[in-house]
Amino acid sequence: MTSNSSTIYQALWNNRLGTLSVYEGGPIQNLTLLTLILQKGNSSLHTLLFKKTPFESLELVKFMEALQTNRGLRSLEFNHIHMTEPVLAALSKALEENETLQNLTIRNAGLTDDSIKILKPGLEKNRSLISLNLADNNIQSKGIQILADSIKRHPSLMALHLGHNEITDEGASALANSLSFSSPLNFLSLDTDALSVEALTMLVSCVRGKKHGKLLRTDTLNPNTVAITTKKVPQNT
């Protein structure tokens, strides 16, 4: 263990560090110690970001298991981290049990429709998430339908980020159904390249029906252009 990593672990253990980035080649290369800190329960750590880390699947499973009972972490991000089925299953269980995690990001992880199926039980039972970011994966319409069904009764989820996935009209229809449901979801970002005019119109209509609804188009055909199709909807008087 380097002196730099030792200092970071000591700061975490002594509740002096709130945000931590873990990345390939960085000072934190031991997920076991980080997992123990997560199990500590009263850690000050509230934001944790993983990017291109070399951790083994079993290490990540143990980390997810520790997340079940952690009450301090508010934001968790995985970027360019391969998520195996055991890791996703452990994360799903953590989402069922954890009561304080508010922001979850899983980007560039190779998530597929089968991945969403594994996460479904956790998303259905979770009661704390406010924002879910699954952008830059390989989720197609079947997975979007499973996801939409999983979150339509979620009591706190307000923002769903799905940009750079393969969403067609079937997926858009499922998302529109979730937006129409009596849930707080009012922000949606996704690619609209493959959508018909009818499907896009339906999504926009559903978003407009939400207080402060917003739809963000992440256009892959013109990646330099990000267009807001709906702005804040004024509260009905």
C-alpha positions in Angstrom: 0.0 0.0 0.0 1.4 3.4 -1.0 1.6 6.3 1.5 -0.9 8.1 -0.6 -3.5 5.3 -0.5 -2.8 4.8 3.2 -3.6 8.5 3.8 -6.9 8.1 1.9 -7.9 5.0 3.8 -7.2 6.7 7.1 -9.2 9.7 6.1 -12.1 7.5 5.1 -11.9 5.4 8.3 -11.8 8.6 10.5 -14.7 10.2 8.7 -12.7 12.9 7.0 -13.5 12.3 3.4 -16.9 12.6 1.6 -16.1 12.1 -2.1 -13.8 9.5 -3.6 -12.8 8.6 -7.2 -11.4 5.2 -7.8 -9.7 4.7 -11.2 -7.2 2.6 -13.0 -3.7 3.4 -11.9 -5.0 5.5 -9.0 -4.0 5.3 -5.4 -6.9 3.0 -4.4 -6.3 -0.5 -5.7 -7.7 -2.5 -2.8 -11.5 -2.9 -2.9 -11.5 -5.1 0.1 -10.4 -2.3 2.4 -13.0 0.0 0.8 -15.7 -2.6 1.3 -14.8 -2.8 5.0 -15.1 1.0 5.3 -18.5 0.8 3.6 -19.5 -1.8 6.1 -18.5 0.5 8.9 -21.8 2.2 8.6 -21.0 5.6 10.0 -18.4 6.6 7.3 -18.5 10.1 6.0 -18.2 8.9 2.4 -21.3 10.0 0.5 -20.1 10.0 -3.1 -18.1 7.2 -4.8 -17.0 7.0 -8.4 -15.4 4.0 -10.1 -13.8 4.3 -13.6 -11.9 1.6 -15.5 -11.0 -0.2 -12.3 -9.3 -3.6 -12.5 -11.3 -5.2 -9.7 -12.4 -8.8 -10.0 -16.0 -9.9 -10.1 -15.9 -11.4 -6.6 -14.5 -8.2 -5.1 -17.4 -6.2 -6.7 -19.9 -8.8 -5.4 -18.6 -8.3 -1.8 -18.8 -4.5 -2.3 -22.4 -4.7 -3.4 -23.2 -6.9 -0.4 -21.7 -4.2 1.9 -23.9 -1.7 0.1 -27.0 -3.4 1.4 -26.6 -2.1 5.0 -24.6 1.1 4.3 -26.5 4.2 5.3 -24.0 6.9 4.3 -23.5 6.6 0.6 -25.7 8.9 -1.5 -24.2 8.7 -5.0 -22.6 5.7 -6.7 -21.1 5.7 -10.2 -19.6 2.9 -12.3 -18.1 4.0 -15.6 -16.3 1.5 -17.9 -16.8 -1.3 -15.3 -17.8 -4.7 -16.7 -20.8 -5.9 -14.8 -21.0 -9.7 -14.6 -24.3 -11.4 -13.8 -23.2 -12.1 -10.1 -22.3 -8.5 -9.7 -25.6 -7.3 -11.1 -27.5 -9.8 -8.9 -25.7 -8.5 -5.8 -26.4 -4.9 -6.9 -30.1 -5.7 -7.3 -30.2 -7.2 -3.8 -28.5 -4.0 -2.5 -31.1 -1.8 -4.2 -33.8 -3.8 -2.4 -32.2 -3.3 1.0 -30.4 0.0 0.9 -32.5 2.9 2.1 -30.3 6.0 1.4 -28.7 5.7 -2.0 -30.2 8.5 -4.2 -28.1 8.6 -7.4 -26.9 5.5 -9.3 -24.9 5.6 -12.5 -23.9 2.6 -14.6 -22.4 3.8 -17.9 -20.3 2.1 -20.5 -20.8 -1.2 -18.7 -22.1 -3.3 -21.6 -25.6 -3.6 -20.0 -28.0 -5.6 -22.1 -31.7 -6.5 -21.9 -30.7 -9.5 -19.7 -28.8 -7.1 -17.4 -32.0 -5.1 -16.8 -33.9 -8.3 -16.1 -31.4 -9.1 -13.3 -31.8 -5.6 -11.9 -35.6 -5.7 -12.1 -36.3 -7.0 -8.5 -34.1 -4.4 -6.9 -35.5 -1.5 -8.9 -39.1 -2.7 -8.1 -38.4 -2.7 -4.4 -36.1 0.3 -4.1 -37.6 3.4 -2.4 -34.6 5.8 -2.3 -33.3 6.5 -5.8 -33.9 9.9 -7.3 -31.7 9.6 -10.4 -30.8 6.5 -12.5 -28.3 6.9 -15.3 -27.9 3.9 -17.6 -26.5 5.8 -20.6 -23.9 4.4 -23.1 -24.9 0.8 -22.8 -26.5 -1.9 -25.1 -30.0 -1.8 -23.8 -32.6 -2.5 -26.5 -36.4 -2.2 -26.5 -37.1 -5.4 -24.5 -34.8 -4.1 -21.7 -36.4 -0.7 -21.8 -39.8 -2.3 -21.4 -38.6 -4.3 -18.4 -37.0 -1.1 -16.9 -40.1 1.0 -17.5 -42.3 -1.6 -15.9 -39.9 -1.8 -12.9 -39.9 1.9 -12.2 -43.4 3.1 -13.0 -44.5 2.8 -9.3 -41.2 4.0 -7.9 -42.0 6.6 -5.2 -39.0 8.9 -5.6 -37.3 8.4 -9.0 -37.4 11.7 -10.8 -34.7 11.4 -13.5 -33.9 8.6 -16.0 -30.9 8.9 -18.3 -30.9 6.4 -21.3 -28.8 8.2 -23.9 -26.9 6.1 -26.4 -28.9 2.9 -26.0 -30.9 1.2 -28.8 -34.4 2.4 -28.1 -37.2 1.9 -30.7 -40.9 2.7 -30.7 -41.7 -0.3 -28.4 -39.3 1.0 -25.8 -40.6 4.6 -26.2 -44.2 3.3 -25.7 -43.2 1.6 -22.4 -41.4 4.8 -21.2 -44.5 6.9 -22.1 -46.6 4.5 -20.0 -44.3 5.0 -17.0 -44.4 8.8 -17.4 -48.1 8.7 -17.5 -48.3 6.7 -14.3 -48.7 8.5 -11.0 -44.9 8.5 -10.3 -42.6 11.5 -9.7 -40.5 10.7 -12.9 -40.4 14.0 -14.8 -37.0 14.0 -16.6 -36.0 11.7 -19.4 -33.0 11.7 -21.7 -32.6 9.3 -24.6 -31.6 9.0 -28.3 -34.5 9.6 -30.6 -32.8 8.7 -33.9 -34.7 5.4 -34.3 -38.1 6.7 -33.1 -41.0 7.4 -35.4 -42.6 10.8 -35.3 -45.6 9.3 -33.6 -43.5 7.7 -30.8 -41.6 10.9 -30.2 -44.8 12.9 -30.2 -46.3 10.5 -27.6 -43.2 10.9 -25.4 -43.3 14.6 -25.6 -47.0 14.7 -24.8 -46.5 12.5 -21.7 -43.6 14.7 -20.5 -45.7 17.8 -21.0 -48.3 16.3 -18.8 -45.8 16.2 -15.9 -45.1 19.2 -13.7 -41.7 20.5 -14.6 -41.4 17.8 -17.2 -38.4 17.7 -19.4 -37.2 15.5 -22.3 -33.6 15.7 -23.4 -32.7 14.4 -26.8 -29.2 12.9 -27.1 -29.0 12.8 -30.9 -26.4 10.2 -32.0 -26.7 11.2 -35.7 -25.4 14.6 -34.7 -23.6 14.1 -31.4 -22.6 17.7 -31.2 -26.2 18.7 -30.9 -28.2 18.4 -27.7 -31.7 19.7 -28.0 -34.2 20.4 -25.2 -37.6 19.4 -26.7 -39.6 20.5 -23.7 -38.8 23.1 -21.1 -40.2 23.5 -17.6 -44.0 23.0 -17.6 -45.6 25.7 -15.4 -47.7 24.4 -12.5 -51.4 24.3 -13.3 -53.4 27.1 -11.7 
